[in-house]
Amino acid sequence: MQKNILIVEDEPAIRDMVAFALRKAGMDAMHATDARTAQSAIGERVPDLILLDWMLPGISGLDLARRLRKDELTREVPIIMLTARGEETDRVSGLDAGVDDYVVKPFSTRELVARIRAVMRRTHGEDVEGVIELGGLRIDGAAHRVYANDQPLQIGPTEYRLLHFFMTHAERVYTRSQLLDHVWGGGVYVEERTVDVHIRRLRKTLEPSGHDALVQTVRGAGYRFSTSV
C-alpha cells in the first residue's frame, strides 16, 4: 500500500521538488502551506508521515508539531522536521516537541527519502521493502499481498487496509471512530457499523489459517490486533 506523505512547506519550489521525489519513490504526496491547511488535509486523510517545515507563516512548525502530538488522531503519525536551523539547541527543541527526525536545509532528495524510509521502519515495523511480519502473518506492501504461514490469502482492499493498520499498530485498542479516521480517512462519511462488517470479513479471511483470533474485540472499547490470544 502506497505511503501517503503530507508536505507542510510554504516555499513552492521546495514543496514541488519534494513531491516529485516522493512520487518517484512510489509514495503519494499531499500539500499544505501552513498549519491551517495542514490540519484541514489531515481531517480529510490521515497521512502515514508528515514532512513539516519549521518556519511556517502564522503558527510555526514547532508549535504545530506540539499540537499534532496532543491530538489523538495524529499523536502516532511520524514527523520529520525540515529546517535551515541546524544548531544543537534547535534539534533538541524539535525532538522535545515530538519530532521523529530532523533534516537540515539544503538537503538532497535521496537523503530525505532514505530518512522517510528509516522513520517508517522504526515507527511502523516495516523493513525497507515495506514488509510487515507478525503472528504468522506477512504483508508485502510492494506486491500488495498478504500471506498466512507463507500461503497467499485472497483479501479485499478495505480488509487489506484494515489489516495493514492493525499490524502496524499492534497491541493498541482503537474505537470504531478511530478506525474510520485512520483506515477510511476523516473526509469520508461512513457509518461506524461499517467497521464491524469489515472486521467480520477480515476474520473470515483469516479463519482458515487460524489467525482470526488475532483480531480481538475489546468490550465497550473497540478492537485491537494482538498476538497474545
VODRENTI-173299 format. One record per residue (C-alpha): x negated, y, z negated; residue in one letter. Coordinates in pm, 1 decimal. Each point is the difference from the previous one (the first is absolute). Layout:
<atoms>
{c1 X&c2 Y&c3 Z&residu a}
...
</atoms>
This chain:
<atoms>
{c1 0.0&c2 0.0&c3 0.0&residu m}
{c1 -148.2&c2 333.5&c3 106.8&residu q}
{c1 -105.0&c2 225.7&c3 -283.2&residu k}
{c1 174.7&c2 334.8&c3 -18.2&residu n}
{c1 -233.2&c2 284.8&c3 -97.5&residu i}
{c1 123.4&c2 346.7&c3 -98.4&residu l}
{c1 -245.0&c2 277.5&c3 96.3&residu i}
{c1 53.6&c2 314.0&c3 -210.8&residu v}
{c1 -222.3&c2 256.8&c3 170.1&residu e}
{c1 73.9&c2 357.6&c3 109.2&residu d}
{c1 -277.6&c2 21.8&c3 262.2&residu e}
{c1 145.8&c2 -131.4&c3 330.4&residu p}
{c1 -337.4&c2 -96.8&c3 148.6&residu a}
{c1 -92.1&c2 -219.8&c3 -297.0&residu i}
{c1 352.1&c2 -141.3&c3 -25.2&residu r}
{c1 7.6&c2 -97.6&c3 368.3&residu d}
{c1 -351.2&c2 -144.6&c3 -9.2&residu m}
{c1 83.3&c2 -218.9&c3 -299.4&residu v}
{c1 335.3&c2 -109.5&c3 147.0&residu a}
{c1 -172.0&c2 -104.8&c3 324.3&residu f}
{c1 -260.6&c2 -202.6&c3 -191.7&residu a}
{c1 266.3&c2 -171.0&c3 -210.4&residu l}
{c1 207.6&c2 -101.0&c3 300.5&residu r}
{c1 -311.9&c2 -127.3&c3 173.9&residu k}
{c1 -64.8&c2 -214.0&c3 -311.2&residu a}
{c1 351.7&c2 -146.2&c3 20.9&residu g}
{c1 167.1&c2 214.4&c3 -266.4&residu m}
{c1 306.1&c2 223.3&c3 12.4&residu d}
{c1 -47.5&c2 369.0&c3 -85.0&residu a}
{c1 248.6&c2 249.2&c3 -146.5&residu m}
{c1 -77.0&c2 371.9&c3 -28.0&residu h}
{c1 62.9&c2 264.6&c3 -265.9&residu a}
{c1 -144.2&c2 350.3&c3 -31.8&residu t}
{c1 72.7&c2 73.5&c3 -366.6&residu d}
{c1 141.3&c2 -148.0&c3 -322.0&residu a}
{c1 362.9&c2 66.2&c3 96.0&residu r}
{c1 -17.4&c2 -171.5&c3 339.1&residu t}
{c1 -205.0&c2 -282.4&c3 -153.8&residu a}
{c1 268.1&c2 -73.3&c3 -258.8&residu q}
{c1 267.0&c2 19.3&c3 268.8&residu s}
{c1 -190.7&c2 -253.9&c3 212.6&residu a}
{c1 -41.7&c2 -230.5&c3 -300.0&residu i}
{c1 374.4&c2 22.2&c3 -62.9&residu g}
{c1 61.3&c2 -136.3&c3 349.6&residu e}
{c1 -263.5&c2 -272.5&c3 -16.9&residu r}
{c1 -240.5&c2 -86.8&c3 -279.2&residu v}
{c1 -349.1&c2 -23.9&c3 155.3&residu p}
{c1 -253.4&c2 -274.3&c3 -68.9&residu d}
{c1 -270.0&c2 263.1&c3 -61.8&residu l}
{c1 -21.7&c2 380.7&c3 -16.3&residu i}
{c1 -286.8&c2 208.4&c3 140.8&residu l}
{c1 23.5&c2 322.9&c3 -195.9&residu l}
{c1 -183.8&c2 324.9&c3 69.0&residu d}
{c1 -107.5&c2 185.6&c3 -314.5&residu w}
{c1 52.8&c2 354.6&c3 134.5&residu m}
{c1 365.3&c2 8.3&c3 103.1&residu l}
{c1 213.9&c2 315.1&c3 26.9&residu p}
{c1 215.7&c2 49.3&c3 -307.1&residu g}
{c1 -39.6&c2 -301.1&c3 -228.4&residu i}
{c1 -355.5&c2 -134.8&c3 16.2&residu s}
{c1 -75.6&c2 -359.1&c3 95.4&residu g}
{c1 -126.3&c2 -59.3&c3 -353.3&residu l}
{c1 330.5&c2 112.1&c3 -152.3&residu d}
{c1 194.2&c2 -204.7&c3 255.3&residu l}
{c1 -205.7&c2 -307.4&c3 -91.7&residu a}
{c1 97.1&c2 47.6&c3 -365.1&residu r}
{c1 367.6&c2 26.5&c3 98.8&residu r}
{c1 -19.4&c2 -312.5&c3 213.6&residu l}
{c1 -154.5&c2 -195.3&c3 -284.1&residu r}
{c1 287.6&c2 99.2&c3 -231.0&residu k}
{c1 267.3&c2 -95.7&c3 254.9&residu d}
{c1 118.5&c2 -359.5&c3 -33.6&residu e}
{c1 32.0&c2 -28.1&c3 378.3&residu l}
{c1 -362.0&c2 93.7&c3 73.3&residu t}
{c1 -195.1&c2 -73.7&c3 -316.8&residu r}
{c1 -156.0&c2 -310.8&c3 157.8&residu e}
{c1 -57.9&c2 140.5&c3 349.6&residu v}
{c1 -377.8&c2 36.8&c3 49.1&residu p}
{c1 -127.6&c2 352.2&c3 64.6&residu i}
{c1 -322.2&c2 103.3&c3 174.4&residu i}
{c1 -90.2&c2 367.1&c3 -47.2&residu m}
{c1 -144.9&c2 189.1&c3 298.7&residu l}
{c1 -196.4&c2 306.1&c3 -101.7&residu t}
{c1 -298.4&c2 224.1&c3 63.3&residu a}
{c1 -62.8&c2 8.5&c3 -376.6&residu r}
{c1 -276.9&c2 -249.2&c3 -64.5&residu g}
{c1 -115.6&c2 94.5&c3 -349.5&residu e}
{c1 7.0&c2 -264.9&c3 -272.5&residu e}
{c1 246.5&c2 202.4&c3 -209.1&residu t}
{c1 238.8&c2 16.8&c3 296.4&residu d}
{c1 -21.9&c2 -374.9&c3 56.3&residu r}
{c1 67.9&c2 -61.3&c3 -368.1&residu v}
{c1 302.1&c2 232.1&c3 14.0&residu s}
{c1 137.0&c2 -193.9&c3 295.6&residu g}
{c1 -51.2&c2 -336.6&c3 -165.8&residu l}
{c1 157.8&c2 127.6&c3 -321.5&residu d}
{c1 306.3&c2 102.6&c3 202.9&residu a}
{c1 40.8&c2 -361.8&c3 112.3&residu g}
{c1 -175.1&c2 14.2&c3 337.4&residu v}
{c1 -139.4&c2 -338.2&c3 111.2&residu d}
{c1 -282.7&c2 127.8&c3 218.7&residu d}
{c1 -160.0&c2 322.1&c3 116.1&residu y}
{c1 -125.8&c2 89.0&c3 350.5&residu v}
{c1 -198.2&c2 322.8&c3 43.2&residu v}
{c1 34.8&c2 208.8&c3 317.6&residu k}
{c1 -142.3&c2 -17.9&c3 255.7&residu p}
{c1 46.9&c2 -376.3&c3 28.1&residu f}
{c1 -8.8&c2 -255.4&c3 280.3&residu s}
{c1 326.9&c2 -169.0&c3 87.9&residu t}
{c1 -178.4&c2 -336.5&c3 -12.0&residu r}
{c1 -93.8&c2 62.8&c3 -362.1&residu e}
{c1 354.0&c2 113.6&c3 -80.9&residu l}
{c1 158.2&c2 -312.9&c3 152.1&residu v}
{c1 -250.5&c2 -214.8&c3 -191.5&residu a}
{c1 91.4&c2 181.4&c3 -324.6&residu r}
{c1 370.6&c2 -53.3&c3 69.2&residu i}
{c1 -51.7&c2 -372.5&c3 52.6&residu r}
{c1 -212.3&c2 -24.5&c3 -314.9&residu a}
{c1 265.7&c2 174.2&c3 -210.2&residu v}
{c1 267.6&c2 -225.7&c3 150.2&residu m}
{c1 -200.8&c2 -306.3&c3 -99.5&residu r}
{c1 -35.3&c2 127.8&c3 -356.2&residu r}
{c1 358.9&c2 110.7&c3 -48.6&residu t}
{c1 197.2&c2 -249.8&c3 209.6&residu h}
{c1 -213.5&c2 -310.2&c3 -32.0&residu g}
{c1 -57.4&c2 -27.7&c3 376.5&residu e}
{c1 -324.1&c2 -92.5&c3 171.1&residu d}
{c1 -139.1&c2 190.1&c3 296.0&residu v}
{c1 221.0&c2 -194.0&c3 243.0&residu e}
{c1 315.3&c2 74.8&c3 -198.0&residu g}
{c1 35.5&c2 -350.2&c3 -146.9&residu v}
{c1 172.6&c2 -46.7&c3 -335.0&residu i}
{c1 -5.7&c2 -334.5&c3 -184.2&residu e}
{c1 194.5&c2 -71.1&c3 -316.7&residu l}
{c1 161.1&c2 -307.8&c3 -154.0&residu g}
{c1 -47.8&c2 -216.4&c3 309.2&residu g}
{c1 145.7&c2 263.6&c3 234.3&residu l}
{c1 -205.8&c2 190.0&c3 256.5&residu r}
{c1 93.1&c2 302.9&c3 207.2&residu i}
{c1 -212.4&c2 72.1&c3 305.2&residu d}
{c1 77.4&c2 367.1&c3 62.2&residu g}
{c1 -186.1&c2 17.6&c3 331.5&residu a}
{c1 197.3&c2 -293.1&c3 143.5&residu a}
{c1 321.0&c2 90.4&c3 -187.0&residu h}
{c1 32.0&c2 -360.3&c3 -122.2&residu r}
{c1 76.3&c2 -168.6&c3 -330.9&residu v}
{c1 -138.5&c2 -336.4&c3 -108.7&residu y}
{c1 105.0&c2 -225.7&c3 -287.4&residu a}
{c1 -261.7&c2 -261.8&c3 -91.2&residu n}
{c1 -163.7&c2 80.5&c3 336.8&residu d}
{c1 321.9&c2 -77.2&c3 189.9&residu q}
{c1 158.7&c2 286.3&c3 199.4&residu p}
{c1 340.1&c2 127.7&c3 -113.0&residu l}
{c1 278.6&c2 141.9&c3 213.0&residu q}
{c1 94.8&c2 324.9&c3 -172.7&residu i}
{c1 216.3&c2 297.5&c3 93.2&residu g}
{c1 -145.2&c2 351.8&c3 26.6&residu p}
{c1 168.0&c2 135.1&c3 -314.0&residu t}
{c1 -91.5&c2 -309.1&c3 -200.6&residu e}
{c1 -357.2&c2 41.4&c3 125.2&residu y}
{c1 -15.5&c2 358.9&c3 -125.1&residu r}
{c1 159.1&c2 -101.9&c3 -329.7&residu l}
{c1 -246.5&c2 -286.1&c3 -52.6&residu l}
{c1 -292.1&c2 223.5&c3 99.2&residu h}
{c1 102.7&c2 258.7&c3 -258.6&residu f}
{c1 50.6&c2 -264.0&c3 -270.2&residu f}
{c1 -338.2&c2 -163.1&c3 63.2&residu m}
{c1 -183.7&c2 333.7&c3 -7.3&residu t}
{c1 181.7&c2 98.9&c3 -321.8&residu h}
{c1 13.0&c2 -332.2&c3 -183.4&residu a}
{c1 101.4&c2 -38.3&c3 -365.9&residu e}
{c1 190.3&c2 330.5&c3 -6.5&residu r}
{c1 377.2&c2 34.5&c3 -29.7&residu v}
{c1 175.8&c2 217.6&c3 258.8&residu y}
{c1 360.1&c2 113.6&c3 -5.1&residu t}
{c1 216.5&c2 -32.2&c3 310.5&residu r}
{c1 -27.2&c2 375.4&c3 48.4&residu s}
{c1 -380.4&c2 -11.7&c3 -12.7&residu q}
{c1 -9.9&c2 -287.4&c3 248.9&residu l}
{c1 223.9&c2 198.4&c3 235.2&residu l}
{c1 -238.5&c2 296.2&c3 -19.4&residu d}
{c1 -315.5&c2 -204.0&c3 51.5&residu h}
{c1 117.9&c2 -259.3&c3 254.7&residu v}
{c1 277.8&c2 176.2&c3 190.4&residu w}
{c1 -119.1&c2 359.8&c3 -51.3&residu g}
{c1 159.0&c2 285.5&c3 -189.6&residu g}
{c1 158.6&c2 155.2&c3 309.4&residu g}
{c1 206.9&c2 -308.6&c3 87.3&residu v}
{c1 346.5&c2 -44.8&c3 -149.4&residu y}
{c1 39.6&c2 -362.2&c3 -107.1&residu v}
{c1 218.0&c2 -129.8&c3 -281.5&residu e}
{c1 -181.9&c2 -157.4&c3 -294.2&residu e}
{c1 185.5&c2 -329.1&c3 50.9&residu r}
{c1 -191.1&c2 -30.9&c3 328.8&residu t}
{c1 -311.0&c2 -68.0&c3 -207.9&residu v}
{c1 170.6&c2 -304.5&c3 -155.1&residu d}
{c1 87.7&c2 -134.0&c3 345.5&residu v}
{c1 -360.1&c2 20.9&c3 120.6&residu h}
{c1 -133.2&c2 -143.1&c3 -326.2&residu i}
{c1 223.0&c2 -305.1&c3 59.2&residu r}
{c1 -124.5&c2 -27.2&c3 358.5&residu r}
{c1 -360.7&c2 27.0&c3 -114.3&residu l}
{c1 51.0&c2 -272.2&c3 -259.9&residu r}
{c1 164.8&c2 -224.2&c3 259.1&residu k}
{c1 -302.3&c2 49.2&c3 226.2&residu t}
{c1 -239.7&c2 -89.3&c3 -283.6&residu l}
{c1 207.0&c2 -287.5&c3 -140.2&residu e}
{c1 -127.1&c2 -285.3&c3 226.0&residu p}
{c1 -359.0&c2 62.4&c3 -115.2&residu s}
{c1 103.3&c2 41.2&c3 -364.6&residu g}
{c1 -95.4&c2 369.3&c3 -19.6&residu h}
{c1 349.4&c2 140.8&c3 -51.9&residu d}
{c1 -53.2&c2 2.4&c3 -378.5&residu a}
{c1 -271.2&c2 266.0&c3 43.8&residu l}
{c1 273.7&c2 254.8&c3 76.3&residu v}
{c1 154.0&c2 43.5&c3 -342.0&residu q}
{c1 313.4&c2 175.7&c3 -121.6&residu t}
{c1 -51.5&c2 203.1&c3 -316.6&residu v}
{c1 341.8&c2 31.5&c3 -156.4&residu r}
{c1 111.4&c2 358.6&c3 -44.5&residu g}
{c1 -313.2&c2 137.0&c3 166.8&residu a}
{c1 -56.7&c2 -123.8&c3 356.2&residu g}
{c1 -247.4&c2 -232.1&c3 170.0&residu y}
{c1 -365.1&c2 -91.5&c3 -24.8&residu r}
{c1 -246.1&c2 -222.7&c3 185.8&residu f}
{c1 -198.5&c2 -210.9&c3 -244.5&residu s}
{c1 -217.2&c2 -309.7&c3 18.2&residu t}
{c1 88.7&c2 -67.2&c3 -364.7&residu s}
{c1 312.2&c2 -210.1&c3 41.0&residu v}
</atoms>
